[in-house]
Amino acid sequence: GWGVLGASQIAAQRFIPALRRQPPADRTREVAGAWVAALFSHNERHGRQFAGANRIPTFALNLADLLDRRDVHAVYISSHPRRHYALALAALVAGKHVLCEPPLALTQTEARILVDSAADRGLILAVNYVARANPAVRTLRQLLRDEMLGDILGGRVRNVAPLPPQQQSWRLRPNGGGAILDRTAHDVDLLRFLFGDEIALLYATAGQSILSPTPLPQVEEEVVAIVQLRRSKIHLQVHDAFFLNHSPSLVELGGANGNAIVHHWIGGQGTPRVAIQRHKHQTIVSTGEFDAYWLAIYDFQRAITTGARPLATGEDGVQNLAVIHALQRSIREKLPIRVGHSG
């Protein structure tokens, strides 16, 4: 049984349908392996409408009422980022496993408290960086492990799709909004996942006020950064924006023996594929359709039942926040910043 914390579009469009398509419980075809038991929202009117529209049997205006339920074993958090820490901590204290949309918290200190709280209680804490489930991303990761491209000399990550009108609310306001938390955080996790390495040094610049109403405090709507990996010293470019059209998300890596490009790595924009270029010969690896949320939930529930590692752990959330804070500092100070990873 799951509790959904936050009556969000991503919960309605991606998480709840993927949860309901999970395999049935072991040794039976009649019992659901996962179901939505209850919803919590800070907005009573919206929450009740959301629960009805998504066939959720119980709406709780009081978080404690949801967390006290014995049929709720795990919670999914997709509320405003500024609420992630408080919601996750309350769930962990109540003995619930937690799957949280990025970011895990707004500070490394808060994220570290969540990681320690989960570890102290033997609970699973995961951050829903779903690009890790993309089969094209996994193919590229295996190419790197097999050294099929040779020594990597450089590359870039791009995620510049326009921000949909229905998402032009808190994402364009401070304290949780901006392209870094909404887009660049996924780039950071992607690079850490692909290379199995940490980002050690970076320089970033940002642009503002294309979409944001001018009377409001502005957030970064475009970010361009150069990052350097710790072990290999490779430099990579990252480019994210809320307003550029006709440019599918991609990750491109150039090696001594070849070049590889993954199109649609972030999901939801088209069918992912890998293009491998060696001299004048190009090979296309089509990975077909996939549901990243289905895979993320499946891995999360397997982590609960078997102790396996979820797609992205709470520790990944901490390390990604270290890079996010370094990016924000670099933009403010207009200087290269060395990333201070915890541990």
VOPAGU-2260 file (C-alpha; in pm, 1 decimal, decimal comma):
REM VOPAGU-2260
SITE   aa  ch    i         X         Y         Z
SITE  GLY   A    0       0,0       0,0       0,0
SITE  TRP   A    1     124,1     345,1     -98,9
SITE  GLY   A    2      49,2     693,3      26,2
SITE  VAL   A    3      81,9     974,2    -228,2
SITE  LEU   A    4     200,2    1302,2     -76,1
SITE  GLY   A    5     116,2    1579,9    -319,0
SITE  ALA   A    6    -169,3    1604,3    -569,6
SITE  SER   A    7      63,7    1675,2    -861,2
SITE  GLN   A    8      39,0    1629,9   -1237,2
SITE  ILE   A    9     337,3    1393,8   -1236,5
SITE  ALA   A   10     161,4    1175,3    -979,0
SITE  ALA   A   11    -155,8    1161,7   -1187,5
SITE  GLN   A   12       5,7    1118,3   -1528,9
SITE  ARG   A   13     308,4     901,1   -1453,5
SITE  PHE   A   14     332,0     757,4   -1102,3
SITE  ILE   A   15     -20,2     631,1   -1027,6
SITE  PRO   A   16     -73,5     460,2   -1366,8
SITE  ALA   A   17     271,2     297,2   -1342,7
SITE  LEU   A   18     201,4     180,8    -987,4
SITE  ARG   A   19    -124,7      18,0   -1092,7
SITE  ARG   A   20      53,6    -175,5   -1367,9
SITE  GLN   A   21     295,8    -342,7   -1127,8
SITE  PRO   A   22     295,2    -726,0   -1121,1
SITE  PRO   A   23      49,6    -894,4    -884,7
SITE  ALA   A   24     157,5   -1012,7    -542,6
SITE  ASP   A   25     372,8   -1324,6    -526,0
SITE  ARG   A   26     198,3   -1661,1    -565,4
SITE  THR   A   27    -130,4   -1502,8    -674,4
SITE  ARG   A   28    -288,6   -1335,9    -975,6
SITE  GLU   A   29    -583,7   -1190,5    -786,0
SITE  VAL   A   30    -404,2    -964,2    -534,5
SITE  ALA   A   31    -245,7    -640,7    -649,1
SITE  GLY   A   32     125,5    -612,9    -583,9
SITE  ALA   A   33      89,8    -238,2    -526,2
SITE  TRP   A   34    -201,1      -1,2    -478,8
SITE  VAL   A   35    -267,1     357,7    -378,8
SITE  ALA   A   36    -419,3     354,3     -31,7
SITE  ALA   A   37    -442,9     725,6      44,5
SITE  LEU   A   38    -358,7    1078,5     -70,3
SITE  PHE   A   39    -234,1    1377,0     130,6
SITE  SER   A   40    -245,3    1733,7       3,0
SITE  HIS   A   41    -210,5    2073,3     168,3
SITE  ASN   A   42    -498,9    2196,2     -50,8
SITE  GLU   A   43    -823,9    2033,4      61,7
SITE  ARG   A   44   -1037,0    2127,5    -239,3
SITE  HIS   A   45    -774,8    2026,7    -495,4
SITE  GLY   A   46    -685,1    1715,3    -296,9
SITE  ARG   A   47   -1041,1    1585,3    -281,5
SITE  GLN   A   48   -1090,1    1648,8    -654,3
SITE  PHE   A   49    -759,7    1475,2    -729,4
SITE  ALA   A   50    -850,2    1172,4    -515,9
SITE  GLY   A   51   -1183,7    1137,3    -691,3
SITE  ALA   A   52   -1041,0    1178,4   -1040,2
SITE  ASN   A   53    -766,8     920,8    -973,4
SITE  ARG   A   54    -983,7     670,1    -783,7
SITE  ILE   A   55    -790,8     701,8    -457,0
SITE  PRO   A   56   -1015,3     572,4    -176,6
SITE  THR   A   57    -895,7     801,4     103,5
SITE  PHE   A   58    -800,4    1168,9     117,2
SITE  ALA   A   59    -617,1    1293,5     426,5
SITE  LEU   A   60    -588,8    1664,3     501,0
SITE  ASN   A   61    -382,5    1575,2     808,0
SITE  LEU   A   62     -50,7    1407,2     723,0
SITE  ALA   A   63     -44,9    1214,0    1049,6
SITE  ASP   A   64    -375,4    1047,0     957,8
SITE  LEU   A   65    -218,8     904,1     641,2
SITE  LEU   A   66     105,7     800,9     809,3
SITE  ASP   A   67     -84,7     625,5    1090,0
SITE  ARG   A   68    -252,3     389,6     843,6
SITE  ARG   A   69    -129,3      30,1     867,1
SITE  ASP   A   70    -202,4     -32,0     498,2
SITE  VAL   A   71      45,2     241,0     394,6
SITE  HIS   A   72     392,1      86,2     372,5
SITE  ALA   A   73     560,4     341,0     144,6
SITE  VAL   A   74     503,7     698,8      35,2
SITE  TYR   A   75     566,0     881,3    -290,4
SITE  ILE   A   76     646,3    1252,3    -255,1
SITE  SER   A   77     574,6    1487,4    -545,1
SITE  SER   A   78     486,0    1803,9    -360,9
SITE  HIS   A   79     659,6    2143,5    -390,6
SITE  PRO   A   80    1038,0    2095,6    -344,7
SITE  ARG   A   81    1040,0    2316,1     -36,5
SITE  ARG   A   82     813,6    2060,4     134,8
SITE  HIS   A   83    1011,0    1748,1      40,9
SITE  TYR   A   84    1229,6    1745,4     352,0
SITE  ALA   A   85     947,8    1783,7     604,8
SITE  LEU   A   86     726,6    1527,1     431,5
SITE  ALA   A   87    1007,3    1272,1     393,7
SITE  LEU   A   88    1122,8    1311,2     753,2
SITE  ALA   A   89     768,7    1267,2     888,2
SITE  ALA   A   90     723,6     953,9     675,7
SITE  LEU   A   91    1053,9     800,9     787,4
SITE  VAL   A   92     979,7     872,5    1153,9
SITE  ALA   A   93     647,1     695,1    1100,6
SITE  GLY   A   94     831,6     389,7     964,7
SITE  LYS   A   95     742,9     431,3     596,5
SITE  HIS   A   96     973,3     375,7     299,7
SITE  VAL   A   97    1012,9     689,7      86,8
SITE  LEU   A   98    1038,1     748,8    -287,4
SITE  CYS   A   99    1085,5    1123,1    -346,6
SITE  GLU   A  100    1088,8    1327,9    -664,5
SITE  PRO   A  101    1407,9    1537,3    -700,7
SITE  PRO   A  102    1537,0    1726,1    -519,3
SITE  LEU   A  103    1545,2    1523,3    -197,9
SITE  ALA   A  104    1567,2    1850,7      -0,7
SITE  LEU   A  105    1684,0    2206,0     -57,0
SITE  THR   A  106    2003,5    2174,0     150,0
SITE  GLN   A  107    2267,8    1906,6     193,7
SITE  THR   A  108    2218,0    1918,7     569,4
SITE  GLU   A  109    1849,8    1832,8     536,3
SITE  ALA   A  110    1922,6    1559,0     283,3
SITE  ARG   A  111    2187,4    1406,7     510,5
SITE  ILE   A  112    1937,9    1400,4     800,6
SITE  LEU   A  113    1696,0    1205,2     580,3
SITE  VAL   A  114    1964,5     955,5     475,4
SITE  ASP   A  115    2067,8     898,4     836,6
SITE  SER   A  116    1705,2     869,0     952,1
SITE  ALA   A  117    1632,3     602,6     690,5
SITE  ALA   A  118    1949,8     409,6     776,9
SITE  ASP   A  119    1874,2     421,0    1150,4
SITE  ARG   A  120    1530,8     268,8    1088,0
SITE  GLY   A  121    1625,6      17,5     818,7
SITE  LEU   A  122    1403,3     191,8     562,9
SITE  ILE   A  123    1447,0     247,8     188,9
SITE  LEU   A  124    1496,0     611,2      86,8
SITE  ALA   A  125    1520,0     674,1    -287,9
SITE  VAL   A  126    1515,9     974,5    -520,3
SITE  ASN   A  127    1323,4     933,1    -843,7
SITE  TYR   A  128    1595,5    1009,9   -1100,7
SITE  VAL   A  129    1414,1     811,1   -1368,7
SITE  ALA   A  130    1670,7     868,7   -1645,9
SITE  ARG   A  131    1863,3     583,8   -1484,1
SITE  ALA   A  132    1585,6     353,2   -1604,4
SITE  ASN   A  133    1611,5     469,6   -1966,4
SITE  PRO   A  134    1739,5     169,4   -2168,5
SITE  ALA   A  135    1931,0     402,2   -2402,8
SITE  VAL   A  136    2111,3     555,5   -2105,1
SITE  ARG   A  137    2188,3     208,0   -1975,0
SITE  THR   A  138    2321,9     108,1   -2316,4
SITE  LEU   A  139    2553,6     409,5   -2317,7
SITE  ARG   A  140    2667,4     326,0   -1966,0
SITE  GLN   A  141    2756,6     -25,9   -2076,2
SITE  LEU   A  142    2947,6     110,2   -2377,1
SITE  LEU   A  143    3154,8     317,6   -2135,3
SITE  ARG   A  144    3216,2      20,5   -1906,5
SITE  ASP   A  145    3323,7    -192,7   -2201,1
SITE  GLU   A  146    3545,5      92,9   -2327,4
SITE  MET   A  147    3383,9      64,1   -2670,4
SITE  LEU   A  148    3439,8     435,3   -2738,5
SITE  GLY   A  149    3797,9     433,0   -2614,8
SITE  ASP   A  150    3919,9     706,1   -2381,5
SITE  ILE   A  151    3646,3     967,7   -2344,5
SITE  LEU   A  152    3772,6    1308,5   -2453,1
SITE  GLY   A  153    3465,2    1521,2   -2384,2
SITE  GLY   A  154    3091,8    1554,7   -2429,7
SITE  ARG   A  155    2775,1    1745,5   -2357,7
SITE  VAL   A  156    2429,3    1709,5   -2204,8
SITE  ARG   A  157    2131,5    1910,5   -2330,0
SITE  ASN   A  158    1780,2    1946,9   -2188,8
SITE  VAL   A  159    1622,3    2262,1   -2327,9
SITE  ALA   A  160    1259,6    2168,9   -2400,1
SITE  PRO   A  161    1005,3    2447,6   -2334,5
SITE  LEU   A  162     846,5    2451,0   -1990,3
SITE  PRO   A  163     478,0    2358,9   -2046,7
SITE  PRO   A  164     228,2    2632,8   -1953,0
SITE  GLN   A  165      76,4    2417,0   -1678,8
SITE  GLN   A  166     418,9    2399,5   -1511,3
SITE  GLN   A  167     486,2    2773,4   -1523,8
SITE  SER   A  168     399,3    2833,7   -1159,1
SITE  TRP   A  169     636,8    2755,8    -870,1
SITE  ARG   A  170     910,3    2649,5   -1115,7
SITE  LEU   A  171     947,6    3017,8   -1204,9
SITE  ARG   A  172     974,5    3133,2    -844,5
SITE  PRO   A  173    1257,4    3121,8    -587,7
SITE  ASN   A  174    1284,1    2868,2    -303,7
SITE  GLY   A  175    1245,1    2553,2    -510,0
SITE  GLY   A  176    1208,8    2675,1    -867,3
SITE  GLY   A  177    1453,2    2745,8   -1146,7
SITE  ALA   A  178    1621,5    2541,7   -1416,3
SITE  ILE   A  179    1896,8    2409,0   -1188,9
SITE  LEU   A  180    1661,6    2219,7    -957,5
SITE  ASP   A  181    1416,6    2124,8   -1232,3
SITE  ARG   A  182    1657,8    2031,6   -1513,5
SITE  THR   A  183    2028,0    2050,5   -1426,1
SITE  ALA   A  184    1988,0    1825,2   -1122,7
SITE  HIS   A  185    1891,6    1545,4   -1364,0
SITE  ASP   A  186    2198,4    1619,4   -1580,9
SITE  VAL   A  187    2420,8    1593,3   -1274,6
SITE  ASP   A  188    2272,9    1258,9   -1174,7
SITE  LEU   A  189    2297,4    1134,9   -1534,4
SITE  LEU   A  190    2671,8    1207,1   -1550,2
SITE  ARG   A  191    2735,2    1050,2   -1208,6
SITE  PHE   A  192    2540,8     740,8   -1317,9
SITE  LEU   A  193    2709,4     706,5   -1657,6
SITE  PHE   A  194    3066,7     747,6   -1536,2
SITE  GLY   A  195    3042,5     616,2   -1180,6
SITE  ASP   A  196    3235,0     928,5   -1085,3
SITE  GLU   A  197    3180,2    1255,3    -903,5
SITE  ILE   A  198    3184,7    1609,8   -1039,2
SITE  ALA   A  199    3480,0    1783,5    -877,9
SITE  LEU   A  200    3498,5    2128,5   -1039,6
SITE  LEU   A  201    3257,5    2345,9   -1236,3
SITE  TYR   A  202    3188,4    2687,0   -1380,3
SITE  ALA   A  203    2832,9    2800,7   -1456,6
SITE  THR   A  204    2644,1    3097,4   -1593,0
SITE  ALA   A  205    2268,8    3156,3   -1611,1
SITE  GLY   A  206    2003,9    3362,4   -1789,6
SITE  GLN   A  207    1673,5    3490,4   -1652,4
SITE  SER   A  208    1333,4    3652,4   -1718,1
SITE  ILE   A  209    1216,7    3503,8   -2046,1
SITE  LEU   A  210     909,1    3342,4   -1891,5
SITE  SER   A  211     905,2    3483,4   -1536,7
SITE  PRO   A  212     667,6    3773,3   -1465,8
SITE  THR   A  213     900,8    4070,8   -1423,9
SITE  PRO   A  214     762,5    4202,5   -1089,6
SITE  LEU   A  215     852,0    3873,0    -920,5
SITE  PRO   A  216    1199,9    3773,5    -799,0
SITE  GLN   A  217    1366,4    3592,9   -1086,3
SITE  VAL   A  218    1509,3    3242,6   -1106,3
SITE  GLU   A  219    1751,1    3102,8   -1360,9
SITE  GLU   A  220    1566,3    2989,2   -1674,7
SITE  GLU   A  221    1877,8    2887,4   -1865,3
SITE  VAL   A  222    2200,0    2733,6   -1734,2
SITE  VAL   A  223    2522,5    2662,4   -1918,8
SITE  ALA   A  224    2800,9    2492,8   -1724,5
SITE  ILE   A  225    3134,7    2322,5   -1776,2
SITE  VAL   A  226    3197,0    2041,1   -1528,6
SITE  GLN   A  227    3505,9    1832,1   -1461,3
SITE  LEU   A  228    3493,6    1474,9   -1334,4
SITE  ARG   A  229    3704,8    1386,3   -1034,5
SITE  ARG   A  230    3900,0    1077,6   -1145,4
SITE  SER   A  231    3923,3    1112,2   -1521,5
SITE  LYS   A  232    3946,9    1496,2   -1529,6
SITE  ILE   A  233    3713,6    1492,5   -1833,5
SITE  HIS   A  234    3538,6    1822,7   -1909,6
SITE  LEU   A  235    3172,2    1811,3   -2014,1
SITE  GLN   A  236    2923,1    2080,5   -2112,0
SITE  VAL   A  237    2574,0    2103,1   -1962,8
SITE  HIS   A  238    2298,1    2316,5   -2114,4
SITE  ASP   A  239    1945,5    2346,0   -1974,8
SITE  ALA   A  240    1667,3    2592,7   -2052,6
SITE  PHE   A  241    1294,1    2646,1   -2007,7
SITE  PHE   A  242    1226,3    2813,2   -2344,3
SITE  LEU   A  243    1417,9    2662,7   -2640,3
SITE  ASN   A  244    1212,6    2460,0   -2885,5
SITE  HIS   A  245    1288,1    2201,3   -3156,3
SITE  SER   A  246    1586,6    2058,9   -2965,5
SITE  PRO   A  247    1538,8    1708,8   -2821,2
SITE  SER   A  248    1726,2    1619,3   -2507,3
SITE  LEU   A  249    2055,8    1449,4   -2579,8
SITE  VAL   A  250    2379,1    1332,0   -2425,8
SITE  GLU   A  251    2682,8    1312,0   -2653,8
SITE  LEU   A  252    3017,9    1159,9   -2563,1
SITE  GLY   A  253    3323,9    1164,1   -2784,8
SITE  GLY   A  254    3594,4     903,0   -2743,4
SITE  ALA   A  255    3920,5     814,2   -2912,1
SITE  ASN   A  256    3749,7     522,0   -3092,3
SITE  GLY   A  257    3406,5     664,6   -3160,8
SITE  ASN   A  258    3123,7     899,3   -3075,4
SITE  ALA   A  259    2788,9     813,3   -2912,3
SITE  ILE   A  260    2470,2    1017,6   -2888,8
SITE  VAL   A  261    2159,1     931,6   -2687,1
SITE  HIS   A  262    1848,7    1118,3   -2801,5
SITE  HIS   A  263    1552,6    1164,6   -2566,7
SITE  TRP   A  264    1744,7    1059,7   -2256,1
SITE  ILE   A  265    1514,2    1242,1   -2015,8
SITE  GLY   A  266    1202,6    1056,6   -2135,8
SITE  GLY   A  267     859,2    1183,0   -2232,8
SITE  GLN   A  268     990,2    1356,8   -2547,0
SITE  GLY   A  269    1021,4    1067,3   -2791,7
SITE  THR   A  270    1156,4     716,8   -2835,2
SITE  PRO   A  271    1510,8     695,6   -2701,4
SITE  ARG   A  272    1786,8     571,4   -2926,6
SITE  VAL   A  273    2163,5     545,4   -2932,0
SITE  ALA   A  274    2366,9     651,5   -3236,0
SITE  ILE   A  275    2726,7     528,4   -3250,3
SITE  GLN   A  276    2957,3     695,8   -3501,0
SITE  ARG   A  277    3295,2     551,2   -3602,8
SITE  HIS   A  278    3464,6     733,8   -3888,6
SITE  LYS   A  279    3195,7     746,1   -4162,2
SITE  HIS   A  280    2993,8     454,1   -4032,1
SITE  GLN   A  281    2695,4     507,4   -3803,3
SITE  THR   A  282    2506,7     239,9   -3609,2
SITE  ILE   A  283    2161,8     309,7   -3460,9
SITE  VAL   A  284    2057,8     112,9   -3153,9
SITE  SER   A  285    1682,0     144,6   -3100,9
SITE  THR   A  286    1567,6      62,1   -2750,8
SITE  GLY   A  287    1192,7      87,0   -2808,4
SITE  GLU   A  288     925,3     221,0   -2578,2
SITE  PHE   A  289     965,5     203,1   -2203,1
SITE  ASP   A  290     801,9     335,4   -1887,0
SITE  ALA   A  291    1068,1     478,6   -1660,1
SITE  TYR   A  292     822,9     520,0   -1373,0
SITE  TRP   A  293     716,0     157,0   -1393,2
SITE  LEU   A  294    1082,2      50,5   -1371,9
SITE  ALA   A  295    1156,1     293,0   -1087,7
SITE  ILE   A  296     863,0     164,0    -881,3
SITE  TYR   A  297     949,9    -197,2    -958,8
SITE  ASP   A  298    1310,9    -145,1    -845,1
SITE  PHE   A  299    1196,7      42,1    -535,4
SITE  GLN   A  300     958,4    -235,3    -426,7
SITE  ARG   A  301    1226,7    -494,0    -497,7
SITE  ALA   A  302    1460,0    -295,8    -272,4
SITE  ILE   A  303    1200,1    -317,2       6,2
SITE  THR   A  304    1147,5    -691,6     -27,7
SITE  THR   A  305    1501,5    -807,6    -109,1
SITE  GLY   A  306    1735,7    -532,8       6,3
SITE  ALA   A  307    1847,0    -458,1    -350,8
SITE  ARG   A  308    1960,4    -108,1    -439,8
SITE  PRO   A  309    1691,9     127,3    -580,2
SITE  LEU   A  310    1765,9     325,3    -895,9
SITE  ALA   A  311    1894,0     628,6    -704,0
SITE  THR   A  312    1948,2     628,8    -328,9
SITE  GLY   A  313    1918,6     903,8     -71,2
SITE  GLU   A  314    2297,4     924,9     -81,2
SITE  ASP   A  315    2272,5    1005,5    -452,1
SITE  GLY   A  316    2036,3    1285,4    -354,5
SITE  VAL   A  317    2294,9    1425,5    -113,6
SITE  GLN   A  318    2577,3    1413,0    -367,5
SITE  ASN   A  319    2364,6    1573,6    -639,5
SITE  LEU   A  320    2275,9    1857,5    -403,5
SITE  ALA   A  321    2645,2    1922,2    -345,5
SITE  VAL   A  322    2685,5    1987,3    -717,6
SITE  ILE   A  323    2364,8    2193,1    -732,8
SITE  HIS   A  324    2487,9    2422,5    -455,2
SITE  ALA   A  325    2824,6    2459,8    -628,2
SITE  LEU   A  326    2644,1    2555,7    -951,8
SITE  GLN   A  327    2437,4    2816,7    -769,7
SITE  ARG   A  328    2747,4    2957,3    -602,8
SITE  SER   A  329    2938,7    2971,1    -932,6
SITE  ILE   A  330    2655,1    3169,1   -1092,3
SITE  ARG   A  331    2647,3    3416,0    -801,8
SITE  GLU   A  332    3024,3    3462,6    -773,5
SITE  LYS   A  333    3109,1    3422,2   -1144,4
SITE  LEU   A  334    3397,2    3192,4   -1049,7
SITE  PRO   A  335    3493,2    2825,1   -1093,0
SITE  ILE   A  336    3385,5    2632,7    -783,3
SITE  ARG   A  337    3525,5    2311,9    -641,2
SITE  VAL   A  338    3242,0    2081,7    -531,7
SITE  GLY   A  339    3234,1    1991,0    -163,1
SITE  HIS   A  340    3091,8    1638,6    -156,3
SITE  SER   A  341    2985,6    1503,9     180,1
SITE  GLY   A  342    3191,2    1211,4     302,6
